[in-house]
Amino acid sequence: MKIRMILLALLGVAFSTAVLAAEKEPYVGTWKLDVAKSKYDPGPPPRSSIDVNTVAPDGAMHSVQDWVDADGKAGHAEWTAKFDGKDYPVTGGAPGTTISIQRPDPKDPRVVDWVWKVPGQYTSSGRTVYSKDGKTRVIDDKMTDTAGKTTVRHRFYERQ
C-alpha cells in the first residue's frame, strides 16, 4: 500500500511539473490572427489563421497551424522544433519544408527568432514576440521567393 501511495505521489509531482513548465512557455495556447490589425506588403492577407502551440514531451515547441488564404484555399502545417537553431521538418506543406527556431536571449522566452524554408519556392525569416500579459503575439517577417520577390508581413495574433 505504501509503495502505491509513493508511486501516485511521484506521478502527481511529475504531472504538475510538466503543467508548470507548459505554463511558463509564452507560446502555449491557441492563437487567432487578427487580420484587421495585420499588414501584408504586398497583400492580400489570408482570410484567417489559427495556431495551436503546445510543449512536446522533450520540451520542444509543437505547433499545428491552419489557415485560409485570400483565395479561400485551406492550408495546414505541423512541426516540432527545439530552440537550437537547427532545421526541423514541417509536415503538411511542400516536401522538404523546414523550420528552425531559437531564442536570441535565453533569459527572455517571449522572443523567438525563426527561419521557414520551402525548397524551390521561398524562405521566410522573422521574429515572434509574445506580450508580457500573455494575451497577444506579433510576428514580423520577410519572405523572399526564388525570383527575389519579397513580402513583408506584420501579423497580430490574440490568444483564444
Backbone as CSV, one residue per row, in Angstrom:
resi,resn,N_x,N_y,N_z,CA_x,CA_y,CA_z,C_x,C_y,C_z
1,MET,0.815,-1.184,0.000,0.000,0.000,0.000,0.870,1.263,0.000
2,LYS,1.966,1.240,0.792,2.842,2.407,0.843,3.513,2.647,-0.505
3,ILE,3.877,1.581,-1.179,4.514,1.707,-2.489,3.548,2.364,-3.470
4,ARG,2.302,1.958,-3.432,1.285,2.528,-4.315,1.131,4.035,-4.038
5,MET,1.107,4.408,-2.792,0.967,5.819,-2.416,2.182,6.630,-2.885
6,ILE,3.359,6.047,-2.722,4.574,6.731,-3.154,4.564,6.906,-4.670
7,LEU,4.185,5.865,-5.399,4.121,5.950,-6.858,3.105,6.988,-7.303
8,LEU,1.949,7.032,-6.665,0.941,8.039,-7.009,1.444,9.451,-6.717
9,ALA,2.139,9.608,-5.607,2.691,10.920,-5.262,3.734,11.349,-6.293
10,LEU,4.619,10.429,-6.684,5.630,10.746,-7.693,4.992,11.080,-9.034
11,LEU,3.970,10.351,-9.405,3.255,10.616,-10.650,2.623,12.005,-10.602
12,GLY,2.041,12.358,-9.465,1.438,13.683,-9.293,2.462,14.792,-9.411
13,VAL,3.624,14.599,-8.819,4.692,15.598,-8.905,5.166,15.735,-10.352
14,ALA,5.356,14.628,-11.035,5.803,14.667,-12.432,4.786,15.395,-13.305
15,PHE,3.505,15.103,-13.109,2.450,15.739,-13.893,2.397,17.236,-13.603
16,SER,2.460,17.625,-12.350,2.376,19.048,-12.009,3.600,19.799,-12.513
17,THR,4.762,19.165,-12.516,5.959,19.791,-13.049,5.799,20.044,-14.538
18,ALA,5.247,19.083,-15.274,5.016,19.254,-16.711,4.010,20.379,-16.972
19,VAL,2.977,20.450,-16.175,1.978,21.510,-16.320,2.606,22.869,-16.042
20,LEU,3.401,22.978,-14.987,4.056,24.245,-14.669,5.026,24.664,-15.764
21,ALA,5.747,23.712,-16.331,6.678,24.025,-17.420,5.913,24.562,-18.621
22,ALA,4.777,23.951,-18.936,3.966,24.410,-20.055,3.428,25.809,-19.801
23,GLU,3.041,26.094,-18.564,2.512,27.414,-18.237,3.576,28.495,-18.339
24,LYS,4.833,28.157,-18.164,5.910,29.133,-18.243,6.239,29.500,-19.689
25,GLU,5.873,28.670,-20.622,6.157,28.935,-22.024,5.101,29.871,-22.601
26,PRO,5.489,31.060,-23.034,4.510,32.029,-23.520,3.812,31.612,-24.806
27,TYR,4.408,30.699,-25.567,3.807,30.298,-26.837,2.642,29.327,-26.689
28,VAL,2.500,28.696,-25.525,1.466,27.679,-25.340,0.080,28.313,-25.444
29,GLY,-0.773,27.693,-26.253,-2.148,28.164,-26.368,-2.639,28.154,-27.795
30,THR,-3.843,28.643,-27.971,-4.460,28.779,-29.289,-4.414,30.250,-29.659
31,TRP,-3.880,30.531,-30.846,-3.652,31.896,-31.302,-4.421,32.136,-32.598
32,LYS,-5.218,33.208,-32.616,-6.026,33.546,-33.789,-5.517,34.856,-34.397
33,LEU,-5.295,34.843,-35.709,-4.840,36.030,-36.418,-5.933,37.089,-36.441
34,ASP,-5.579,38.315,-36.065,-6.475,39.455,-36.227,-6.080,40.099,-37.553
35,VAL,-6.830,39.772,-38.600,-6.497,40.218,-39.956,-6.513,41.741,-40.036
36,ALA,-7.453,42.398,-39.365,-7.574,43.857,-39.415,-6.353,44.568,-38.840
37,LYS,-5.683,43.965,-37.867,-4.509,44.585,-37.236,-3.198,44.133,-37.893
38,SER,-3.290,43.259,-38.885,-2.108,42.728,-39.555,-1.883,43.449,-40.878
39,LYS,-0.623,43.416,-41.351,-0.274,44.068,-42.616,0.552,43.117,-43.462
40,TYR,0.219,43.066,-44.737,0.949,42.256,-45.701,1.336,43.167,-46.856
41,ASP,2.626,43.281,-47.164,3.083,44.136,-48.243,3.974,43.342,-49.182
42,PRO,3.519,42.979,-50.377,2.171,43.278,-50.873,1.152,42.300,-50.302
43,GLY,-0.097,42.665,-50.397,-1.196,41.805,-49.947,-1.583,40.854,-51.038
44,PRO,-2.695,40.241,-50.897,-3.666,40.397,-49.821,-3.355,39.455,-48.653
45,PRO,-3.907,39.754,-47.488,-3.695,38.879,-46.331,-4.577,37.634,-46.433
46,PRO,-4.310,36.640,-45.595,-5.196,35.465,-45.580,-6.551,35.850,-44.992
47,ARG,-7.522,34.994,-45.212,-8.842,35.219,-44.617,-8.825,34.914,-43.121
48,SER,-8.050,33.888,-42.737,-7.976,33.504,-41.330,-6.728,32.656,-41.099
49,SER,-6.348,32.559,-39.822,-5.221,31.708,-39.439,-5.332,31.418,-37.947
50,ILE,-5.171,30.151,-37.593,-5.188,29.736,-36.191,-4.019,28.783,-35.959
51,ASP,-3.254,29.066,-34.898,-2.145,28.207,-34.492,-2.441,27.658,-33.102
52,VAL,-2.173,26.369,-32.914,-2.297,25.753,-31.596,-0.902,25.252,-31.224
53,ASN,-0.339,25.837,-30.166,1.029,25.526,-29.754,1.043,24.844,-28.390
54,THR,1.857,23.795,-28.289,1.997,23.042,-27.047,3.473,22.730,-26.804
55,VAL,3.764,22.239,-25.608,5.108,21.779,-25.279,5.160,20.279,-25.551
56,ALA,6.107,19.859,-26.365,6.298,18.431,-26.646,6.917,17.766,-25.415
57,PRO,6.802,16.435,-25.314,7.355,15.731,-24.146,8.842,16.005,-23.889
58,ASP,9.606,16.274,-24.955,11.036,16.541,-24.774,11.338,18.021,-24.532
59,GLY,10.279,18.837,-24.364,10.462,20.256,-24.099,10.473,21.125,-25.337
60,ALA,10.412,20.507,-26.513,10.392,21.260,-27.761,9.015,21.923,-27.955
61,MET,8.951,22.854,-28.873,7.696,23.512,-29.213,7.017,22.707,-30.313
62,HIS,5.717,22.434,-30.129,4.924,21.753,-31.154,3.848,22.725,-31.631
63,SER,3.720,22.887,-32.944,2.758,23.831,-33.496,1.912,23.166,-34.573
64,VAL,0.603,23.407,-34.491,-0.350,22.975,-35.516,-0.960,24.257,-36.067
65,GLN,-0.805,24.468,-37.374,-1.233,25.718,-37.993,-2.250,25.440,-39.094
66,ASP,-3.366,26.148,-39.036,-4.413,26.036,-40.049,-4.781,27.438,-40.512
67,TRP,-4.943,27.612,-41.811,-5.271,28.919,-42.348,-6.125,28.778,-43.605
68,VAL,-6.729,29.889,-43.984,-7.449,30.001,-45.245,-6.852,31.215,-45.947
69,ASP,-6.282,31.002,-47.146,-5.620,32.111,-47.828,-6.645,33.062,-48.447
70,ALA,-6.152,34.101,-49.089,-7.027,35.133,-49.648,-7.979,34.582,-50.708
71,ASP,-7.579,33.498,-51.373,-8.423,32.886,-52.403,-9.395,31.853,-51.846
72,GLY,-9.358,31.620,-50.541,-10.261,30.656,-49.917,-9.713,29.246,-49.834
73,LYS,-8.427,29.057,-50.176,-7.811,27.731,-50.121,-7.287,27.466,-48.708
74,ALA,-7.685,26.333,-48.124,-7.257,25.961,-46.777,-5.836,25.401,-46.806
75,GLY,-5.083,25.691,-45.749,-3.738,25.172,-45.598,-3.543,24.610,-44.198
76,HIS,-2.579,23.708,-44.062,-2.316,23.069,-42.776,-0.835,22.708,-42.709
77,ALA,-0.237,22.944,-41.554,1.156,22.547,-41.324,1.317,22.184,-39.860
78,GLU,2.253,21.258,-39.601,2.588,20.860,-38.230,4.089,20.691,-38.127
79,TRP,4.624,21.048,-36.970,6.048,20.854,-36.731,6.343,20.819,-35.236
80,THR,7.480,20.210,-34.927,8.011,20.185,-33.569,9.485,20.539,-33.684
81,ALA,9.910,21.557,-32.914,11.293,22.009,-33.015,11.806,22.443,-31.650
82,LYS,13.093,22.207,-31.444,13.776,22.692,-30.246,14.331,24.084,-30.549
83,PHE,14.612,24.839,-29.504,15.116,26.204,-29.641,16.632,26.207,-29.821
84,ASP,17.114,25.449,-30.812,18.555,25.301,-31.002,19.053,25.803,-32.358
85,GLY,18.173,26.401,-33.165,18.577,26.933,-34.461,18.762,25.892,-35.548
86,LYS,18.501,24.628,-35.256,18.631,23.570,-36.254,17.331,23.438,-37.044
87,ASP,17.430,22.940,-38.272,16.255,22.729,-39.118,15.491,21.483,-38.686
88,TYR,14.157,21.633,-38.590,13.264,20.518,-38.256,12.202,20.412,-39.340
89,PRO,11.770,19.203,-39.666,10.798,19.031,-40.750,9.414,19.587,-40.410
90,VAL,8.756,20.099,-41.434,7.375,20.575,-41.348,6.533,19.626,-42.185
91,THR,5.441,19.120,-41.615,4.544,18.263,-42.384,3.315,19.065,-42.783
92,GLY,2.720,18.668,-43.909,1.513,19.326,-44.388,1.788,20.346,-45.469
93,GLY,3.024,20.693,-45.677,3.371,21.663,-46.708,4.127,20.993,-47.840
94,ALA,4.876,21.788,-48.577,5.674,21.264,-49.678,6.746,20.320,-49.133
95,PRO,7.090,19.278,-49.889,8.139,18.358,-49.443,9.448,19.099,-49.145
96,GLY,10.086,18.734,-48.057,11.368,19.314,-47.693,11.279,20.591,-46.876
97,THR,10.067,21.054,-46.576,9.913,22.277,-45.792,10.469,22.077,-44.387
98,THR,11.199,23.083,-43.899,11.780,23.013,-42.553,11.550,24.325,-41.806
99,ILE,11.686,24.232,-40.498,11.686,25.411,-39.636,12.825,25.267,-38.642
100,SER,13.439,26.400,-38.310,14.408,26.440,-37.219,13.972,27.573,-36.297
101,ILE,14.113,27.350,-34.994,13.741,28.365,-34.017,14.834,28.507,-32.969
102,GLN,14.949,29.705,-32.437,15.879,29.930,-31.331,15.469,31.190,-30.589
103,ARG,15.906,31.267,-29.355,15.656,32.443,-28.531,16.949,33.263,-28.506
104,PRO,16.915,34.502,-29.018,18.143,35.300,-29.043,18.667,35.631,-27.652
105,ASP,17.758,35.706,-26.686,18.148,35.944,-25.299,17.534,34.827,-24.454
106,PRO,18.327,33.859,-24.008,17.787,32.736,-23.241,17.017,33.162,-21.984
107,LYS,17.262,34.380,-21.505,16.572,34.864,-20.309,15.188,35.428,-20.635
108,ASP,14.896,35.626,-21.922,13.605,36.186,-22.322,12.878,35.204,-23.242
109,PRO,12.043,34.337,-22.683,11.345,33.340,-23.509,10.251,33.924,-24.391
110,ARG,9.992,35.224,-24.272,8.927,35.841,-25.061,9.352,36.160,-26.491
111,VAL,10.643,36.076,-26.796,11.137,36.426,-28.125,11.715,35.176,-28.796
112,VAL,11.200,34.892,-29.995,11.645,33.727,-30.749,11.987,34.152,-32.179
113,ASP,13.212,33.863,-32.603,13.612,34.073,-33.997,13.456,32.757,-34.738
114,TRP,13.056,32.836,-36.002,12.803,31.609,-36.747,13.098,31.800,-38.232
115,VAL,13.322,30.661,-38.907,13.506,30.628,-40.355,12.685,29.466,-40.890
116,TRP,11.829,29.755,-41.872,10.954,28.764,-42.526,11.454,28.633,-43.955
117,LYS,11.834,27.429,-44.375,12.379,27.215,-45.719,11.497,26.248,-46.503
118,VAL,11.115,26.667,-47.700,10.370,25.821,-48.623,11.242,25.688,-49.869
119,PRO,11.931,24.549,-50.028,12.871,24.383,-51.129,12.233,24.677,-52.493
120,GLY,12.955,25.497,-53.277,12.488,25.818,-54.621,11.355,26.823,-54.671
121,GLN,10.904,27.327,-53.510,9.805,28.292,-53.505,10.173,29.589,-52.780
122,TYR,10.431,29.508,-51.471,10.747,30.718,-50.717,11.399,30.391,-49.380
123,THR,11.972,31.439,-48.785,12.494,31.396,-47.422,11.906,32.584,-46.680
124,SER,11.476,32.349,-45.463,10.920,33.408,-44.630,11.659,33.405,-43.301
125,SER,12.102,34.578,-42.881,12.760,34.665,-41.578,12.120,35.801,-40.799
126,GLY,11.992,35.578,-39.496,11.324,36.594,-38.714,11.491,36.426,-37.226
127,ARG,10.697,37.217,-36.521,10.733,37.230,-35.064,9.298,37.252,-34.550
128,THR,9.050,36.414,-33.531,7.778,36.408,-32.828,8.016,36.947,-31.433
129,VAL,7.163,37.910,-31.027,7.267,38.494,-29.694,5.917,38.326,-28.997
130,TYR,5.950,37.665,-27.848,4.752,37.450,-27.033,4.655,38.569,-26.002
131,SER,3.454,39.099,-25.801,3.265,40.196,-24.850,3.505,39.720,-23.421
132,LYS,3.843,40.657,-22.556,4.093,40.323,-21.152,2.854,39.769,-20.471
133,ASP,1.672,40.252,-20.873,0.440,39.764,-20.249,-0.041,38.443,-20.853
134,GLY,0.646,37.949,-21.901,0.315,36.654,-22.489,-0.922,36.637,-23.363
135,LYS,-1.460,37.795,-23.707,-2.702,37.842,-24.469,-2.499,37.996,-25.975
136,THR,-1.332,38.508,-26.374,-1.087,38.734,-27.800,0.315,38.302,-28.190
137,ARG,0.490,38.168,-29.490,1.819,37.964,-30.049,1.868,38.680,-31.389
138,VAL,3.055,39.147,-31.731,3.271,39.823,-33.002,4.370,39.073,-33.735
139,ILE,4.126,38.795,-35.001,5.115,38.123,-35.834,5.488,39.067,-36.975
140,ASP,6.757,39.444,-37.033,7.272,40.256,-38.127,8.252,39.401,-38.914
141,ASP,8.034,39.342,-40.236,8.949,38.557,-41.050,9.022,39.084,-42.464
142,LYS,10.051,38.609,-43.146,10.279,38.940,-44.548,10.399,37.626,-45.309
143,MET,9.575,37.469,-46.313,9.562,36.257,-47.124,10.132,36.608,-48.499
144,THR,11.111,35.832,-48.959,11.727,36.059,-50.256,11.594,34.795,-51.087
145,ASP,10.982,34.945,-52.302,10.826,33.766,-53.157,12.068,33.584,-54.022
146,THR,12.097,32.500,-54.787,13.293,32.174,-55.570,13.557,33.186,-56.681
147,ALA,12.549,33.976,-57.066,12.732,35.010,-58.082,13.219,36.326,-57.464
148,GLY,13.336,36.363,-56.123,13.801,37.554,-55.450,12.689,38.495,-54.998
149,LYS,11.442,38.149,-55.249,10.307,38.978,-54.809,10.141,38.823,-53.302
150,THR,9.945,39.946,-52.598,9.804,39.891,-51.147,8.398,40.301,-50.711
151,THR,7.983,39.709,-49.622,6.745,40.074,-48.946,7.108,40.340,-47.496
152,VAL,6.681,41.471,-46.994,6.920,41.826,-45.599,5.588,41.700,-44.876
153,ARG,5.616,40.983,-43.759,4.378,40.746,-43.011,4.528,41.186,-41.559
154,HIS,3.444,41.762,-41.061,3.320,42.118,-39.645,2.003,41.484,-39.220
155,ARG,2.121,40.376,-38.470,0.915,39.616,-38.116,0.643,39.750,-36.624
156,PHE,-0.612,40.063,-36.328,-1.050,40.279,-34.953,-2.008,39.166,-34.555
157,TYR,-1.644,38.415,-33.506,-2.463,37.291,-33.042,-2.957,37.558,-31.622
158,GLU,-4.138,37.029,-31.330,-4.669,37.086,-29.977,-4.870,35.676,-29.456
159,ARG,-4.585,35.507,-28.160,-4.779,34.209,-27.523,-6.293,33.970,-27.361
160,GLN,-6.698,32.787,-27.667,-8.129,32.439,-27.567,-8.434,31.763,-26.255
